[in-house]
Amino acid sequence: MRSAGPEVGWYAQEADSVVAAMGSSQVAGISSRDAAERRSEVGPNEIASAPALSPWAIASTQFKDLMNLMLIAVAVVSIGIGEVPTATVVAVLVGLNVVLGTRQELKARSSIDALAKMHTPSARAVRDHTLCNLDATELVPGDIVQLEAGDIVPADGRLLTAASLETQEAALTGESAPVAKNAQSLNAFDVPLGDRTNMVFQNTSVTRGTATMIVTETGMKTEIGRIASMLSAVSPGKSPLQRELNSLTKVLGVIAWAAVALIVVIGVVRGQTLTTVLLLGISMGVSAIPTGLPTFVQAMLAYGARQLAAVNAVVKNLTDVETLGATSAINSDKTGTLTMNQMTVRTLYFHGRWYTVEGEGYSKSGRIVQVAGEAPSDFTLLAYGLCLDSDATVSDGGEVVGDPTEAALIVLAAKMGVDGPRTRLAYPRLAAVPFDSSYKFMATFHDLPAGGSTQFVGLVKGGPDVVLARCSGAVGADGRLVPIATMREELFRVNRELSEKGLRVLAFAERRLAGRKEEVRSNPMSFVEDLTFVGMVGIIDPLRPAAVEAVRTAQAAGIEVRMITGDHTITASAIGDELGLGPGAVSGAELLAMDDETLGDSLPRLHVFGRVTPQDKLRLASVMQERGAVVAMTGDAVNDAAALKKADIGVAMGSGSEVTKQAGKMVLTDDNFGTLITAIRLGRDIYEKIVAYIRYQMSKLFSLVLLFLAASVFNINDGVALTPLMVLFQHFFITLFPVAVIMLDPPSPDLMSRRPRDPRTPIANRRALMQWLFYGVLQFAVTLAAMLLAPGEMSTSESSVPMTTAFVVLSLGSVFAGLVMRRDPESGCASPILGALKILSVPVIVTVCAVEVGFLQDLLMTAPLTGGQWLACIGWALIIPVVVEAEKLLRRRRRTDLPPVLTVAAAVNPRSVR
């Protein structure tokens, strides 16, 4: 029977104690009956899927949106007083909003399901004294499982035996290099996940060796399962734009219904009929509610999403396009994101000389470069060690089978002109000492051409400290054999220099053993001594080519870039220096010792985080968000999934795990970190356009509210300035085209030289509100004056010239306003303008049709106008762009007169001095 619980440090206990605690036997395993009982207690070894909401349930939540509730109220009242066309148009608008919102929600609910769909391996387990193949979902705690190279670990487990075992845990811990494992207990009770060398974890892979493990955790209690639980616990938050639009909608709702209430009260006091009063209320409500705001913002975001897709960045939700523009911090995983996740030999030290190795990843093309004037080196003896003292293979296409570090050695040999597989066939192993983490080296023995004849040679590869301790001699720069004592300090210095650069260092040595072949075969370990040092190689997971420039661009844009990785801090720090990240490196253990307040205060001085856990990544995102940052988190492995979901923008790599892609809000299909920076630039541009649109839309809404209030208070045309369908026609067939002009306007050239906008400063800030109100008063005053000075009698029951004049002036004024308001404070009349004029010609034609075409006259209650009346309407409407451009010109001139310090601030963030 199993004792204790999830707090048990299995890694801190002896293997026999773990077996006993789990009620199992290393020889017999557990019985089938015990397995069935345990499975009924703990469940199958699989990741639970998140309960899915039906589309109807999601759609029902969309109806609770404040904007939709207000529109539904307008539709109901319209039906009550017989305004069926108005009710129909409003109902269609509500349906459109609900459909769009539901589609987005359905795309965002698959993170946990992706975990459940991961490949489930089979397992070789001992049951009832018999070794049998089982589906991994049938495993239970206490099962004895055998592992070998190429296997996927089927559950979390404690190693009982291990021979030369290494596992690739990048998907879980983020560490790029394989991790050596052994069965020895750890004398500690608080060991980070990446340092639990006697434990193996579900869905990691075995790259070398063999082992026997006892299953300690299955299903949702595994480390992968805990990540799934974190994904369930992380609720996706609303984007900054969603929060701002919600706040703006509430403010407009208060204004709208207060105005409606005022108009109704005035109508009742005047003794108007209930139908007239309700018609006034509907007209006012349609005017004040920004009916087109959600739809048009959705269209702009969809346009941004298409732009992002064109540069290999796919967003799942349209609002994430805007969030990108507010990004102020990027937390990037290292392995596979900033780096290529392909181990590569970068530096070579051979016979006392330094060499640089060119080429990246597992491509066999590249040169070995040396100092000018030096005689070409004969790398034959080192090439023997690279090929024969390893087991990995690398195809010409870069496909790797075996240990990634050994693959880097095979690629290095290829750059020396040596074919690894053919070399192994030519010189087979006659004896070997397999690699083991307890002694940290590997040795093989072969008959090789050396020194002009065929000799029996031992080749050794391992950690520099271990290999050097077994050496008695070394080959100097002049090619002569010298005592190791004369070069020991130099070799230790070389090792230290390579390690400080973040390189993984391997040393190579050899020993000539003429006439001792049988002795070696009987006891090869005893001959791994009295070696001659040959050389060292420095291996690294190289940076992606565009990563350095992308980091520099982000920093110029005021975005903090931090690297968060499972690799050791020294390696991570070296990579951070190469990337040009800011100062400060900290390990996961040091991070754990900080409380959230200390961590938050230290963040400006910390830019590299090494040896972190998935929980650390999640915590970092939370602390940064609490400090006001808009956080983008990049990653490609399962261990990144929870942090990606927590971040404001979770960015998954296209080649990463399905779990990560589902948890993230954006996927970079080209795996290029630089694409994220391009996406942020596009996000900033889209936000600028949304601000321009809202400025335009709110000015129009304020003008309509003021127009209806004035008509009601002063009893102009019985309080009805325009019919409800006239207002809806304005929203759908006039303002649509200026919005298209705003969307297609090219971005500002200085977008990426500004600091990120503060998400705490809303779109509807005081300065913006004053600007909207000024533009709204301008349009209201021009429209009201045109209506009052137009010839003819006003009427609410039939078409009239004054009401038609107001409709035309408002339409043309909206067209001209869209042209000049597309940029701020820059002139809207500046180049390029021809494309904008072509688009804006359409609503001008639509306005003419609305007034002069018969069936539209009947629907909208418009009256035909004479040529002189049309010219008067154009003249009134032109006042609006002239005044707007004059106001912007004054602001631009004030900005050029700023003191030097404020001029610099304006260049960095023009909005700060608007």
PAZAMI-812180 format. One line per 2 residues: their letters; for each residue x, y, z of C-alpha. Coordinates in steps of 0.2 Angstrom, whole numbers. Layout:
BEGIN
a> X,Y,Z | ... .
END
This chain:
BEGIN
mr> 0,0,0 | 6,17,-4 .
sa> 11,29,10 | 12,47,12 .
gp> 7,59,-2 | 13,71,-15 .
ev> 24,80,-2 | 35,64,-1 .
gw> 52,68,-8 | 55,52,-17 .
ya> 72,58,-23 | 78,60,-5 .
qe> 74,41,-1 | 84,26,-5 .
ad> 77,15,-19 | 73,0,-8 .
sv> 63,12,4 | 53,19,-11 .
va> 49,1,-17 | 43,-4,0 .
am> 33,12,3 | 24,9,-14 .
gs> 20,-9,-9 | 29,-16,-24 .
sq> 44,-28,-28 | 58,-24,-40 .
va> 58,-42,-46 | 39,-46,-46 .
gi> 31,-29,-48 | 13,-28,-43 .
ss> -1,-40,-46 | -14,-37,-59 .
rd> -27,-37,-45 | -17,-23,-35 .
aa> -15,-13,-52 | -34,-14,-54 .
er> -37,-8,-36 | -25,6,-38 .
rs> -32,12,-55 | -49,13,-47 .
ev> -42,24,-33 | -30,36,-43 .
gp> -38,34,-60 | -30,31,-77 .
ne> -13,38,-81 | -19,52,-93 .
ia> -22,71,-92 | -40,76,-89 .
sa> -48,87,-101 | -57,103,-97 .
pa> -76,103,-97 | -81,111,-113 .
ls> -95,124,-113 | -108,122,-127 .
pw> -109,136,-141 | -126,140,-134 .
ai> -120,143,-117 | -106,154,-123 .
as> -118,164,-134 | -129,167,-119 .
tq> -115,176,-110 | -113,188,-125 .
fk> -131,194,-123 | -126,200,-106 .
dl> -114,213,-113 | -120,230,-109 .
mn> -119,236,-127 | -130,222,-133 .
lm> -142,224,-118 | -145,243,-123 .
li> -148,238,-141 | -160,225,-136 .
av> -170,238,-126 | -171,249,-141 .
av> -177,235,-152 | -191,230,-140 .
vs> -197,248,-138 | -196,251,-157 .
ig> -208,236,-160 | -219,242,-146 .
ig> -222,259,-156 | -223,251,-173 .
ev> -205,256,-179 | -202,238,-186 .
pt> -188,243,-199 | -178,251,-184 .
at> -181,236,-173 | -175,224,-188 .
vv> -159,234,-191 | -155,234,-172 .
av> -158,216,-170 | -147,211,-185 .
lv> -133,222,-176 | -135,212,-160 .
gl> -135,196,-169 | -119,201,-177 .
nv> -110,205,-161 | -116,189,-153 .
vl> -110,178,-167 | -92,187,-168 .
gt> -90,185,-149 | -95,167,-148 .
rq> -83,162,-162 | -69,170,-153 .
el> -73,161,-136 | -74,144,-145 .
ka> -57,146,-152 | -50,150,-134 .
rs> -55,134,-125 | -43,120,-130 .
si> -27,121,-119 | -31,107,-108 .
da> -38,96,-122 | -21,98,-131 .
la> -12,90,-116 | -24,75,-117 .
km> -20,73,-135 | -2,71,-133 .
ht> 6,55,-139 | 3,41,-125 .
ps> 18,29,-126 | 18,10,-122 .
ar> 28,4,-107 | 37,-12,-103 .
av> 31,-15,-85 | 33,-30,-73 .
rd> 17,-37,-68 | 15,-54,-58 .
ht> 33,-58,-61 | 32,-56,-79 .
lc> 38,-42,-91 | 24,-36,-102 .
nl> 20,-22,-114 | 6,-11,-108 .
da> -2,5,-114 | 5,19,-103 .
te> -13,24,-98 | -14,8,-88 .
lv> 1,11,-77 | -2,14,-58 .
pg> 10,20,-44 | 21,5,-39 .
di> 23,-2,-57 | 41,-7,-61 .
vq> 45,0,-78 | 60,-3,-89 .
le> 68,11,-100 | 80,12,-114 .
ag> 86,24,-127 | 73,31,-138 .
di> 59,28,-125 | 46,41,-120 .
vp> 45,41,-101 | 27,35,-98 .
ad> 25,42,-80 | 34,51,-66 .
gr> 46,38,-57 | 60,35,-46 .
ll> 75,26,-53 | 80,10,-46 .
ta> 94,6,-57 | 102,16,-71 .
as> 117,12,-84 | 123,27,-94 .
le> 106,35,-93 | 102,52,-100 .
tq> 85,60,-103 | 80,75,-113 .
ea> 69,86,-102 | 69,102,-112 .
al> 50,100,-114 | 48,101,-95 .
tg> 62,111,-88 | 68,120,-103 .
es> 86,114,-101 | 93,111,-119 .
ap> 107,98,-114 | 102,80,-110 .
va> 102,77,-91 | 113,63,-84 .
kn> 103,51,-72 | 107,39,-58 .
aq> 99,29,-45 | 108,37,-30 .
sl> 97,46,-17 | 99,65,-15 .
na> 103,71,3 | 91,86,2 .
fd> 72,89,3 | 71,104,-7 .
vp> 79,100,-24 | 73,109,-40 .
lg> 65,99,-53 | 79,100,-65 .
dr> 92,94,-52 | 82,78,-47 .
tn> 94,66,-55 | 86,50,-49 .
mv> 69,55,-55 | 62,54,-73 .
fq> 46,62,-79 | 32,59,-90 .
nt> 33,64,-108 | 52,67,-107 .
sv> 63,56,-118 | 78,44,-115 .
tr> 92,49,-126 | 105,36,-119 .
gt> 107,21,-108 | 95,9,-99 .
at> 86,10,-82 | 73,3,-71 .
mi> 60,14,-63 | 46,13,-51 .
vt> 31,23,-55 | 28,36,-41 .
et> 15,48,-49 | 2,46,-64 .
gm> -11,56,-72 | -14,74,-65 .
kt> -1,71,-51 | 13,70,-63 .
ei> 23,86,-67 | 14,87,-84 .
gr> -2,85,-74 | 2,99,-63 .
ia> 5,110,-78 | -12,105,-84 .
sm> -19,110,-67 | -11,127,-68 .
ls> -18,129,-85 | -35,126,-78 .
av> -32,138,-64 | -27,152,-75 .
sp> -42,162,-81 | -38,172,-97 .
gk> -40,190,-93 | -48,204,-104 .
sp> -36,213,-115 | -32,232,-111 .
lq> -44,237,-126 | -58,226,-120 .
re> -57,234,-103 | -56,251,-110 .
ln> -71,248,-122 | -81,241,-108 .
sl> -78,257,-97 | -81,268,-112 .
tk> -98,259,-115 | -103,261,-97 .
vl> -100,280,-98 | -109,281,-114 .
gv> -123,271,-107 | -125,283,-93 .
ia> -125,298,-105 | -137,290,-117 .
wa> -150,285,-104 | -148,301,-95 .
av> -152,311,-111 | -166,299,-116 .
al> -174,302,-98 | -172,321,-100 .
iv> -180,320,-118 | -195,309,-111 .
vi> -198,321,-96 | -198,336,-108 .
gv> -210,327,-120 | -222,322,-105 .
vr> -222,340,-98 | -226,346,-115 .
gq> -241,334,-116 | -234,324,-131 .
tl> -242,307,-135 | -234,291,-128 .
tt> -229,286,-146 | -221,303,-149 .
vl> -212,302,-133 | -205,284,-136 .
ll> -200,289,-154 | -190,303,-147 .
gi> -182,291,-134 | -178,279,-148 .
sm> -170,292,-159 | -160,298,-144 .
gv> -155,281,-139 | -149,276,-157 .
sa> -140,292,-158 | -131,290,-141 .
ip> -127,272,-141 | -111,268,-151 .
tg> -120,254,-161 | -106,253,-174 .
lp> -92,253,-161 | -90,234,-157 .
tf> -92,230,-176 | -80,242,-183 .
vq> -67,239,-169 | -69,220,-173 .
am> -66,224,-192 | -51,234,-188 .
la> -44,220,-177 | -48,207,-190 .
yg> -38,218,-203 | -23,218,-191 .
ar> -24,199,-188 | -23,197,-207 .
ql> -8,209,-208 | 0,198,-194 .
aa> -3,182,-203 | 6,189,-218 .
vn> 22,191,-207 | 20,173,-200 .
av> 11,178,-183 | -6,170,-181 .
vk> -17,177,-167 | -32,167,-160 .
nl> -42,182,-153 | -44,198,-162 .
td> -42,209,-146 | -24,201,-145 .
ve> -19,212,-160 | -21,227,-149 .
tl> -13,220,-134 | 3,217,-144 .
ga> 4,236,-146 | 4,239,-127 .
ts> 17,226,-124 | 30,233,-112 .
ai> 39,217,-106 | 44,201,-115 .
ns> 49,186,-105 | 57,174,-117 .
dk> 61,156,-116 | 79,152,-122 .
tg> 78,134,-129 | 70,134,-146 .
tl> 64,152,-145 | 80,163,-144 .
tm> 91,148,-148 | 89,135,-161 .
nq> 88,120,-149 | 102,112,-160 .
mt> 119,109,-150 | 133,116,-160 .
vr> 152,116,-157 | 157,134,-157 .
tl> 175,133,-151 | 189,121,-153 .
yf> 206,120,-143 | 218,107,-150 .
hg> 236,105,-148 | 238,121,-139 .
rw> 229,131,-152 | 212,140,-153 .
yt> 200,137,-168 | 183,144,-172 .
ve> 170,133,-179 | 158,141,-191 .
ge> 140,135,-196 | 125,133,-186 .
gy> 114,118,-179 | 115,101,-187 .
sk> 120,107,-204 | 136,99,-209 .
sg> 142,114,-219 | 154,125,-211 .
ri> 173,129,-209 | 186,127,-195 .
vq> 195,144,-195 | 212,146,-187 .
va> 225,161,-185 | 234,167,-200 .
ge> 251,160,-202 | 249,144,-192 .
ap> 252,128,-201 | 236,118,-205 .
sd> 232,105,-191 | 230,87,-193 .
ft> 214,84,-184 | 214,65,-187 .
ll> 216,59,-169 | 203,71,-163 .
ay> 191,65,-177 | 193,47,-171 .
gl> 187,53,-154 | 172,63,-161 .
cl> 166,48,-171 | 171,33,-162 .
ds> 168,39,-144 | 150,42,-147 .
da> 134,34,-153 | 123,47,-161 .
tv> 120,49,-180 | 115,64,-190 .
sd> 108,63,-207 | 114,75,-221 .
gg> 97,83,-219 | 100,87,-201 .
ev> 90,73,-193 | 97,67,-176 .
vg> 96,50,-168 | 103,49,-151 .
dp> 111,62,-139 | 111,80,-146 .
te> 128,83,-138 | 136,69,-148 .
aa> 126,74,-163 | 136,91,-162 .
li> 152,80,-162 | 147,71,-177 .
vl> 144,87,-186 | 161,94,-181 .
aa> 169,78,-188 | 160,81,-204 .
km> 167,99,-205 | 184,91,-204 .
gv> 180,80,-219 | 177,64,-209 .
dg> 161,53,-211 | 155,47,-194 .
pr> 145,31,-199 | 159,25,-212 .
tr> 173,28,-199 | 163,17,-186 .
la> 162,3,-199 | 180,4,-203 .
yp> 186,4,-185 | 174,-6,-174 .
rl> 175,-6,-155 | 185,-19,-147 .
aa> 181,-14,-129 | 172,0,-121 .
vp> 168,9,-105 | 150,16,-107 .
fd> 146,34,-101 | 140,35,-83 .
ss> 136,50,-73 | 145,43,-58 .
yk> 162,44,-67 | 157,57,-81 .
fm> 167,49,-96 | 166,37,-110 .
at> 180,26,-117 | 181,15,-133 .
fh> 196,5,-139 | 200,2,-158 .
dl> 213,-3,-170 | 218,13,-178 .
pa> 230,21,-190 | 241,32,-179 .
gg> 259,37,-180 | 262,29,-197 .
st> 256,11,-192 | 240,3,-185 .
qf> 240,3,-166 | 228,-2,-153 .
vg> 221,15,-146 | 210,20,-132 .
lv> 199,35,-135 | 192,45,-120 .
kg> 178,58,-120 | 171,67,-104 .
gp> 171,82,-92 | 187,92,-93 .
dv> 191,90,-74 | 188,71,-75 .
vl> 199,68,-91 | 213,80,-85 .
ar> 214,70,-69 | 217,54,-79 .
cs> 230,62,-90 | 249,61,-88 .
ga> 254,70,-104 | 248,82,-117 .
vg> 252,88,-135 | 259,105,-135 .
ad> 257,119,-149 | 273,112,-157 .
gr> 266,95,-158 | 278,87,-145 .
lv> 272,77,-130 | 275,86,-114 .
pi> 271,81,-96 | 253,86,-91 .
at> 260,96,-76 | 267,109,-88 .
mr> 250,113,-96 | 238,109,-82 .
ee> 235,127,-77 | 233,132,-95 .
lf> 221,119,-99 | 211,123,-83 .
rv> 211,141,-89 | 204,136,-106 .
nr> 190,126,-98 | 186,140,-86 .
el> 185,153,-101 | 174,142,-111 .
se> 162,138,-97 | 161,157,-93 .
kg> 155,159,-111 | 141,147,-107 .
lr> 148,133,-117 | 147,115,-112 .
vl> 165,109,-113 | 170,91,-117 .
af> 188,85,-116 | 196,72,-127 .
ae> 211,61,-123 | 220,45,-130 .
rr> 231,31,-125 | 242,19,-135 .
la> 241,1,-129 | 251,-10,-141 .
gr> 251,-28,-136 | 238,-26,-122 .
ke> 222,-29,-132 | 216,-45,-121 .
ev> 220,-36,-105 | 209,-21,-110 .
rs> 195,-32,-116 | 195,-41,-99 .
np> 195,-24,-89 | 194,-9,-100 .
ms> 190,3,-85 | 208,0,-78 .
fv> 216,7,-94 | 207,24,-93 .
ed> 222,32,-85 | 240,38,-90 .
lt> 231,47,-104 | 237,60,-117 .
fv> 227,75,-118 | 221,79,-136 .
gm> 209,94,-135 | 193,102,-129 .
vg> 177,108,-138 | 165,121,-133 .
ii> 147,117,-137 | 132,128,-136 .
dp> 114,129,-142 | 116,144,-154 .
lr> 106,160,-155 | 93,162,-169 .
pa> 101,173,-182 | 88,187,-180 .
av> 87,186,-161 | 101,199,-157 .
ea> 93,212,-169 | 76,209,-162 .
vr> 81,212,-144 | 90,228,-149 .
ta> 74,234,-158 | 63,230,-143 .
qa> 74,239,-131 | 74,254,-143 .
ag> 55,254,-142 | 56,254,-123 .
ie> 52,235,-121 | 61,226,-107 .
vr> 67,209,-113 | 71,195,-101 .
mi> 77,177,-104 | 69,164,-93 .
tg> 76,146,-95 | 79,129,-86 .
dh> 97,130,-91 | 110,134,-77 .
ti> 112,152,-73 | 130,153,-80 .
ta> 125,147,-97 | 110,158,-97 .
sa> 120,173,-92 | 132,170,-106 .
ig> 118,169,-119 | 111,185,-111 .
de> 127,194,-114 | 128,188,-132 .
lg> 110,194,-134 | 113,211,-127 .
lg> 101,209,-113 | 101,221,-97 .
pg> 111,217,-82 | 107,204,-68 .
av> 106,185,-68 | 97,175,-54 .
sg> 94,156,-52 | 77,148,-48 .
ae> 83,144,-30 | 87,163,-27 .
ll> 70,167,-35 | 61,156,-23 .
am> 70,165,-8 | 62,181,-14 .
dd> 45,187,-9 | 34,195,-22 .
et> 37,212,-16 | 56,210,-16 .
lg> 55,201,-33 | 45,216,-40 .
ds> 58,229,-34 | 72,219,-41 .
lp> 65,216,-58 | 73,232,-66 .
rl> 90,224,-61 | 86,206,-67 .
hv> 86,201,-85 | 91,183,-85 .
fg> 83,169,-75 | 91,152,-75 .
rv> 86,135,-68 | 68,140,-66 .
tp> 52,129,-65 | 35,131,-73 .
qd> 29,139,-57 | 43,152,-57 .
kl> 38,157,-75 | 20,159,-70 .
rl> 25,169,-54 | 36,181,-64 .
as> 22,185,-76 | 10,188,-62 .
vm> 22,199,-52 | 26,209,-68 .
qe> 7,211,-72 | 4,217,-54 .
rg> 17,231,-57 | 8,237,-72 .
av> 17,228,-86 | 9,221,-101 .
va> 18,205,-103 | 22,194,-118 .
mt> 29,177,-114 | 37,166,-128 .
gd> 40,148,-127 | 39,131,-136 .
av> 39,118,-123 | 25,110,-112 .
nd> 34,118,-97 | 30,136,-104 .
aa> 11,133,-106 | 4,139,-90 .
al> 15,155,-91 | 9,158,-109 .
kk> -9,157,-104 | -6,169,-89 .
ad> 3,182,-99 | -6,196,-108 .
ig> 1,189,-124 | 7,171,-124 .
va> 18,168,-139 | 20,150,-145 .
mg> 33,144,-158 | 26,135,-173 .
sg> 37,120,-171 | 33,119,-152 .
se> 21,107,-143 | 3,107,-147 .
vt> 0,111,-129 | 10,127,-130 .
kq> 1,132,-146 | -16,130,-138 .
ag> -11,139,-122 | -4,154,-131 .
km> -13,168,-139 | -2,170,-154 .
vl> 9,157,-164 | 24,162,-173 .
td> 24,150,-188 | 42,154,-193 .
dn> 49,151,-175 | 57,168,-177 .
fg> 59,179,-161 | 61,194,-173 .
tl> 43,191,-179 | 37,195,-162 .
it> 44,212,-163 | 37,215,-180 .
ai> 20,209,-173 | 22,222,-159 .
rl> 25,236,-172 | 9,231,-181 .
gr> 0,230,-164 | 5,248,-161 .
di> -1,254,-178 | -18,245,-175 .
ye> -20,254,-158 | -16,271,-166 .
ki> -29,267,-179 | -42,262,-166 .
va> -38,278,-156 | -41,288,-173 .
yi> -57,278,-176 | -64,281,-158 .
ry> -60,299,-159 | -70,300,-175 .
qm> -84,290,-169 | -86,299,-152 .
sk> -85,316,-160 | -100,310,-171 .
lf> -109,303,-156 | -107,319,-146 .
sl> -114,329,-161 | -129,318,-162 .
vl> -133,318,-144 | -131,337,-143 .
lf> -142,339,-159 | -156,329,-151 .
la> -155,337,-135 | -156,354,-143 .
as> -171,349,-154 | -180,343,-138 .
vf> -176,357,-127 | -180,370,-139 .
ni> -194,360,-147 | -186,360,-165 .
nd> -197,349,-176 | -206,343,-162 .
gv> -190,337,-154 | -185,325,-168 .
al> -170,331,-177 | -168,315,-187 .
tp> -178,299,-189 | -170,283,-181 .
lm> -167,276,-198 | -158,291,-203 .
vl> -146,289,-188 | -144,270,-192 .
fq> -141,275,-210 | -127,286,-205 .
hf> -119,273,-194 | -119,259,-207 .
fi> -118,267,-224 | -108,283,-221 .
tl> -96,281,-207 | -90,264,-213 .
fp> -80,272,-227 | -70,285,-216 .
va> -66,270,-205 | -59,261,-220 .
vi> -48,276,-224 | -42,275,-206 .
ml> -38,257,-207 | -28,258,-223 .
dp> -18,273,-218 | 1,269,-217 .
ps> 9,268,-200 | 19,282,-193 .
pd> 38,280,-196 | 42,283,-178 .
lm> 31,270,-170 | 46,259,-164 .
sr> 55,274,-156 | 41,278,-144 .
rp> 40,270,-127 | 25,258,-124 .
rd> 9,266,-120 | 3,265,-102 .
pr> -12,253,-102 | -17,262,-86 .
tp> -20,278,-96 | -37,275,-104 .
ia> -42,280,-122 | -55,291,-114 .
nr> -43,301,-104 | -47,320,-100 .
ra> -37,327,-115 | -45,315,-127 .
lm> -63,318,-120 | -60,337,-122 .
qw> -55,334,-140 | -70,323,-144 .
lf> -82,336,-136 | -74,350,-146 .
yg> -75,341,-162 | -93,335,-158 .
vl> -99,353,-153 | -91,359,-170 .
qf> -101,346,-180 | -117,349,-170 .
av> -116,368,-172 | -113,367,-191 .
tl> -128,354,-193 | -140,364,-182 .
aa> -136,380,-191 | -139,372,-208 .
ml> -155,364,-202 | -162,381,-195 .
la> -157,391,-210 | -163,379,-223 .
pg> -179,384,-232 | -196,376,-229 .
em> -206,369,-215 | -200,355,-203 .
st> -211,340,-200 | -210,323,-191 .
se> -223,315,-201 | -217,318,-219 .
ss> -200,323,-228 | -194,340,-226 .
vp> -180,351,-233 | -173,356,-216 .
mt> -172,339,-209 | -164,333,-226 .
ta> -152,347,-225 | -146,342,-208 .
fv> -145,324,-214 | -134,329,-229 .
vl> -123,341,-219 | -120,328,-206 .
sl> -116,315,-219 | -104,326,-229 .
gs> -96,333,-213 | -93,315,-207 .
vf> -84,311,-223 | -73,326,-222 .
ag> -70,323,-203 | -64,305,-207 .
lv> -51,312,-219 | -44,325,-207 .
mr> -46,314,-191 | -36,299,-198 .
rd> -20,307,-191 | -17,317,-175 .
pe> -9,329,-173 | -2,327,-191 .
sg> -12,334,-205 | -25,323,-213 .
ca> -23,331,-230 | -4,326,-231 .
sp> 1,312,-243 | -4,299,-247 .
il> -21,306,-250 | -27,299,-267 .
ga> -32,282,-261 | -42,290,-246 .
lk> -51,302,-258 | -56,287,-269 .
il> -64,278,-254 | -73,293,-248 .
sv> -81,296,-264 | -92,281,-261 .
pv> -101,289,-245 | -104,305,-255 .
iv> -112,295,-269 | -123,286,-256 .
tv> -128,302,-248 | -134,309,-265 .
ca> -144,292,-268 | -152,293,-250 .
ve> -159,310,-255 | -163,309,-273 .
vg> -168,290,-276 | -186,287,-273 .
fl> -187,271,-262 | -173,278,-251 .
qd> -183,294,-249 | -198,284,-243 .
ll> -188,274,-231 | -178,288,-224 .
mt> -191,302,-226 | -179,313,-236 .
ap> -184,327,-248 | -175,331,-264 .
lt> -163,346,-264 | -160,359,-278 .
gg> -143,362,-284 | -141,378,-274 .
qw> -146,368,-258 | -133,355,-262 .
la> -120,368,-263 | -125,376,-247 .
ci> -124,359,-239 | -106,356,-245 .
gw> -101,374,-239 | -108,370,-222 .
al> -99,353,-221 | -82,360,-227 .
ii> -82,371,-211 | -78,355,-201 .
pv> -61,350,-209 | -55,368,-210 .
vv> -58,370,-191 | -51,353,-186 .
ea> -35,356,-197 | -33,373,-189 .
ek> -34,366,-172 | -21,353,-176 .
ll> -9,366,-184 | -10,376,-168 .
rr> -5,361,-157 | 9,356,-169 .
rr> 16,374,-168 | 15,374,-149 .
rt> 25,357,-149 | 39,365,-159 .
dl> 40,379,-147 | 42,367,-132 .
pp> 58,368,-121 | 72,355,-127 .
vl> 68,342,-114 | 49,342,-118 .
tv> 54,342,-137 | 63,326,-134 .
aa> 49,318,-124 | 37,323,-138 .
av> 48,314,-151 | 48,298,-140 .
np> 30,299,-136 | 20,312,-146 .
rs> 4,308,-137 | 12,314,-121 .
vr> 11,332,-126 | -5,332,-136 .
END
